[in-house]
Amino acid sequence: MSLIQLIDLPDYADERGGLVAIESNQSIPFEVKRLYYIFQTTQQPRGFHAHKDLQQIAICLKGQCRFVLDNGEQKQAIVLDNPRQGLLLDGVIWREMHDFSDDCVLLVLASAHYDEQDYIRDYDAFLKFAHRPFIHALADVHSQHIGQKTSIWQYSVVLAGAKIGDHCNICAHTFIENDVSIGNNVTIKSGVYVWDGIHLADDVFVGPCVTFTNDKKPRSKQYSDEYPRTVVEKGASIGANATILPGIRIGQKAMVGAGAVVTKDVPDHAIVVGNPAYIQGYVEL
């Protein structure tokens, strides 16, 4: 994904000269609340900050300068030298400005009034903010142990004791109980409830409506002091609507077929299907 987003501004030039019109929510994608311009620069670089929410458009009216943009994962640079184009700067982008020409005039349009609380001026703090987990406004998340770049979508519930790693995708309509650990790069599709005692290692895929269980002899209003430990090892995949009985180990890179009922441990790399699940083959290494 490119960090460079250029907007062509309406140009009404004729034989009399250039004319560019800028209209809020028309030629640019926000209402302008503030503008400022930079000129008579001393060749010193500027910027070195990001914003949490603010959007800006930078237009080099005269001369040129070089922008370096950084979203915490990649950097891209562009020279601005065209008064008919604007560079869109979204909020969570670290920006630096270098190599101002002596005649540079840089105009910046902003979507909000000045607010120091919106600035991030420390690069390490920017990285932490840029990599923060995404939690949908309609999710109910109580855990403080959610890894970087993890997404938790609407109508999901995560209890306080749960631990979820980095770069996970927890889809809508899921439930994650307290004594649960989830590694990095895990995908949990919609309709999955992850109960106490269940542990998912890195790179696990859990398909839609997979059913985990954690009580071999369930009775209403009777609760165990400790639940059997169910472990899904690194890189394993569980197909849609499969059922996993308590205390099962699903081995590394194993694949559980859709609708399978797993009643015993699954070896590494095994492919299991059916009810009760049986080994149909092995994943090729």
C-alpha positions as CSV (number, residue, x, y, z in Angstrom):
1,M,0.0,0.0,0.0
2,S,1.4,3.4,-1.0
3,L,1.8,6.1,1.6
4,I,1.8,8.7,-1.2
5,Q,-1.7,10.0,-1.8
6,L,-1.7,12.9,-4.3
7,I,-4.8,14.9,-5.0
8,D,-5.1,16.7,-8.3
9,L,-6.6,20.1,-7.6
10,P,-9.1,21.8,-9.9
11,D,-7.0,23.9,-12.4
12,Y,-8.8,26.8,-14.1
13,A,-5.7,28.2,-15.9
14,D,-6.1,30.3,-19.1
15,E,-4.0,32.7,-21.1
16,R,-4.0,35.1,-18.1
17,G,-2.2,32.6,-15.8
18,G,-2.8,29.8,-13.3
19,L,-5.9,29.5,-11.0
20,V,-6.4,26.6,-8.6
21,A,-9.6,26.4,-6.5
22,I,-9.7,24.5,-3.2
23,E,-13.1,23.7,-1.6
24,S,-13.7,21.8,1.6
25,N,-15.3,18.4,1.1
26,Q,-15.1,18.9,-2.6
27,S,-11.6,19.1,-4.1
28,I,-10.2,17.9,-0.7
29,P,-11.8,15.2,1.5
30,F,-12.4,17.2,4.7
31,E,-13.5,20.6,6.0
32,V,-10.6,23.0,6.4
33,K,-10.4,24.3,10.0
34,R,-6.9,25.7,9.9
35,L,-4.2,26.6,7.3
36,Y,-0.6,27.7,7.6
37,Y,2.3,28.2,5.2
38,I,6.1,27.7,5.4
39,F,8.5,30.0,3.6
40,Q,12.0,31.6,3.8
41,T,13.3,28.3,5.2
42,T,16.8,27.9,6.4
43,Q,17.4,24.4,4.9
44,Q,16.8,22.9,8.3
45,P,14.5,19.8,8.1
46,R,11.0,20.1,9.7
47,G,8.2,17.9,10.9
48,F,9.4,14.9,12.8
49,H,6.0,14.2,14.3
50,A,2.7,12.4,13.6
51,H,-0.9,13.1,14.5
52,K,-3.5,10.8,16.1
53,D,-6.5,12.0,14.1
54,L,-5.7,15.1,12.1
55,Q,-5.8,15.1,8.3
56,Q,-3.7,17.5,6.3
57,I,-3.1,18.5,2.6
58,A,0.4,19.8,1.8
59,I,0.7,21.9,-1.4
60,C,4.0,23.4,-2.6
61,L,2.9,26.7,-4.1
62,K,6.4,27.6,-5.2
63,G,9.8,25.9,-5.3
64,Q,10.1,22.4,-3.9
65,C,10.6,20.3,-0.8
66,R,10.9,16.6,-0.1
67,F,8.5,14.7,2.2
68,V,9.4,11.4,3.9
69,L,6.4,9.5,5.2
70,D,6.5,6.5,7.6
71,N,3.6,4.4,8.8
72,G,5.7,2.3,11.2
73,E,6.2,-0.5,8.7
74,Q,7.4,1.3,5.5
75,K,8.9,4.6,4.5
76,Q,8.3,6.5,1.2
77,A,9.6,9.8,-0.1
78,I,8.2,12.3,-2.6
79,V,9.3,15.7,-3.9
80,L,6.5,18.3,-4.0
81,D,7.0,20.8,-6.7
82,N,3.5,21.1,-8.4
83,P,1.1,23.8,-7.1
84,R,-1.7,21.8,-8.9
85,Q,-1.3,18.8,-6.6
86,G,-1.8,18.2,-2.9
87,L,-0.3,15.5,-0.7
88,L,-2.8,13.9,1.6
89,L,-1.4,13.3,5.1
90,D,-3.6,11.0,7.2
91,G,-3.3,10.9,10.9
92,V,-1.0,8.1,12.0
93,I,1.8,9.0,9.6
94,W,5.2,10.1,10.8
95,R,6.3,12.9,8.5
96,E,9.6,14.7,7.8
97,M,10.2,17.6,5.4
98,H,13.7,18.0,3.9
99,D,15.6,19.8,1.1
100,F,13.6,23.0,0.9
101,S,14.5,25.2,-2.1
102,D,15.4,28.8,-1.3
103,D,12.1,30.0,-2.9
104,C,9.9,27.2,-1.4
105,V,6.4,28.2,-0.2
106,L,4.6,25.3,1.4
107,L,0.8,25.6,2.2
108,V,-0.8,23.1,4.6
109,L,-4.5,22.7,5.1
110,A,-5.7,21.0,8.3
111,S,-9.0,19.3,9.3
112,A,-8.9,20.6,12.9
113,H,-7.7,23.5,15.0
114,Y,-4.3,23.3,16.6
115,D,-4.3,20.8,19.5
116,E,-1.0,19.7,21.0
117,Q,-2.7,16.6,22.5
118,D,-3.1,15.3,18.9
119,Y,0.6,15.4,18.2
120,I,3.0,12.5,18.7
121,R,6.5,13.9,18.8
122,D,8.5,10.9,19.9
123,Y,9.2,8.2,17.3
124,D,9.1,5.3,19.7
125,A,5.7,6.6,21.0
126,F,4.5,6.8,17.4
127,L,5.5,3.2,16.7
128,K,3.6,2.0,19.8
129,F,0.5,4.0,18.8
130,A,0.7,2.9,15.1
131,H,0.9,-0.7,16.1
132,R,-1.8,-0.6,18.8
133,P,-4.6,-3.2,18.5
134,F,-7.8,-2.3,16.7
135,I,-10.8,-2.9,18.9
136,H,-14.1,-2.3,17.2
137,A,-16.4,0.1,19.1
138,L,-19.1,-2.6,19.4
139,A,-16.7,-5.2,20.9
140,D,-16.6,-5.8,24.7
141,V,-12.9,-6.3,25.6
142,H,-11.8,-6.4,29.2
143,S,-8.3,-7.8,28.7
144,Q,-5.2,-5.6,28.8
145,H,-3.1,-8.3,27.2
146,I,-3.9,-7.7,23.5
147,G,-0.9,-7.7,21.1
148,Q,0.2,-5.2,18.6
149,K,-1.7,-5.0,15.3
150,T,-4.4,-7.4,16.5
151,S,-8.0,-6.7,15.3
152,I,-11.1,-7.6,17.4
153,W,-14.3,-7.0,15.6
154,Q,-17.9,-6.2,16.5
155,Y,-19.9,-8.1,19.0
156,S,-16.9,-10.0,20.3
157,V,-16.4,-10.5,24.0
158,V,-12.9,-10.9,25.6
159,L,-12.7,-11.5,29.3
160,A,-10.0,-9.9,31.5
161,G,-7.8,-12.9,32.0
162,A,-7.4,-13.7,28.3
163,K,-4.0,-13.2,26.6
164,I,-3.9,-12.6,22.8
165,G,-0.7,-12.1,20.8
166,D,0.3,-9.9,17.9
167,H,-1.3,-9.7,14.4
168,C,-4.3,-11.8,15.3
169,N,-7.7,-11.4,13.7
170,I,-10.6,-12.1,16.0
171,C,-13.8,-11.9,13.8
172,A,-17.2,-10.7,14.8
173,H,-19.5,-12.7,17.2
174,T,-16.8,-14.5,19.1
175,F,-16.3,-15.1,22.9
176,I,-12.9,-15.6,24.6
177,E,-12.9,-16.6,28.3
178,N,-10.3,-16.0,31.0
179,D,-7.9,-18.9,31.1
180,V,-7.1,-18.7,27.4
181,S,-3.9,-17.9,25.6
182,I,-3.7,-17.2,21.9
183,G,-0.4,-16.8,20.1
184,N,0.7,-14.6,17.3
185,N,-0.9,-14.5,13.8
186,V,-4.0,-16.4,14.9
187,T,-7.2,-16.2,13.0
188,I,-10.5,-17.0,14.7
189,K,-13.5,-16.8,12.5
190,S,-17.1,-15.8,13.5
191,G,-19.2,-17.9,15.8
192,V,-16.3,-19.4,17.8
193,Y,-16.3,-19.6,21.6
194,V,-12.9,-20.2,23.2
195,W,-13.4,-21.5,26.8
196,D,-11.2,-21.7,29.8
197,G,-8.3,-24.2,29.4
198,I,-7.9,-23.7,25.7
199,H,-4.6,-22.6,24.3
200,L,-3.9,-21.7,20.6
201,A,-0.3,-21.5,19.5
202,D,1.1,-19.2,16.8
203,D,-0.4,-19.2,13.2
204,V,-3.4,-21.3,14.1
205,F,-6.6,-21.0,12.0
206,V,-10.0,-21.6,13.6
207,G,-12.8,-21.7,11.0
208,P,-16.4,-20.5,11.4
209,C,-18.5,-22.0,14.1
210,V,-15.9,-24.4,15.4
211,T,-17.0,-25.8,18.8
212,F,-14.5,-26.1,21.6
213,T,-15.6,-27.9,24.8
214,N,-13.9,-28.0,28.2
215,D,-16.1,-30.2,30.4
216,K,-16.4,-34.0,29.8
217,K,-19.3,-34.3,32.2
218,P,-21.2,-31.0,32.1
219,R,-24.0,-30.3,34.5
220,S,-26.0,-27.1,34.9
221,K,-24.7,-24.8,37.7
222,Q,-21.8,-27.2,38.5
223,Y,-18.4,-25.7,37.8
224,S,-15.0,-27.3,37.8
225,D,-12.1,-25.8,39.8
226,E,-9.8,-26.6,36.8
227,Y,-10.6,-27.4,33.2
228,P,-8.8,-29.9,30.9
229,R,-6.1,-28.3,28.9
230,T,-6.8,-28.3,25.1
231,V,-3.9,-27.3,22.9
232,V,-3.8,-26.4,19.3
233,E,-0.2,-26.4,18.2
234,K,1.6,-24.0,15.8
235,G,0.2,-23.7,12.3
236,A,-2.7,-26.1,12.8
237,S,-6.0,-25.4,11.0
238,I,-9.5,-26.4,12.1
239,G,-12.3,-26.4,9.5
240,A,-15.8,-24.9,9.9
241,N,-18.2,-26.6,12.3
242,A,-15.6,-29.0,13.7
243,T,-16.1,-30.1,17.3
244,I,-13.1,-30.4,19.6
245,L,-13.6,-32.5,22.8
246,P,-11.8,-31.4,26.1
247,G,-8.2,-32.2,26.8
248,I,-7.2,-32.7,23.1
249,R,-3.9,-31.9,21.5
250,I,-4.0,-31.0,17.9
251,G,-0.4,-31.2,16.5
252,Q,1.6,-28.8,14.5
253,K,0.4,-28.1,11.0
254,A,-2.4,-30.6,11.4
255,M,-5.7,-30.0,9.6
256,V,-9.1,-30.8,11.0
257,G,-11.7,-31.2,8.3
258,A,-15.0,-29.3,8.3
259,G,-17.6,-30.9,10.6
260,A,-15.1,-33.4,12.1
261,V,-15.6,-34.5,15.7
262,V,-12.2,-34.8,17.3
263,T,-12.2,-37.2,20.3
264,K,-8.5,-37.9,20.7
265,D,-5.1,-36.3,20.0
266,V,-4.2,-35.4,16.4
267,P,-0.5,-36.1,15.4
268,D,1.6,-33.4,13.8
269,H,0.8,-32.8,10.1
270,A,-2.1,-35.2,10.2
271,I,-5.3,-34.6,8.2
272,V,-8.4,-35.8,10.2
273,V,-12.0,-36.0,9.0
274,G,-15.3,-37.6,10.1
275,N,-17.2,-38.5,13.3
276,P,-15.3,-39.6,15.2
277,A,-12.4,-38.0,13.4
278,Y,-9.8,-40.4,11.8
279,I,-6.6,-39.8,10.0
280,Q,-7.1,-39.6,6.3
281,G,-3.6,-38.6,5.4
282,Y,-0.8,-36.2,6.2
283,V,0.1,-32.7,5.1
284,E,3.1,-32.8,2.7
285,L,6.2,-31.1,4.1
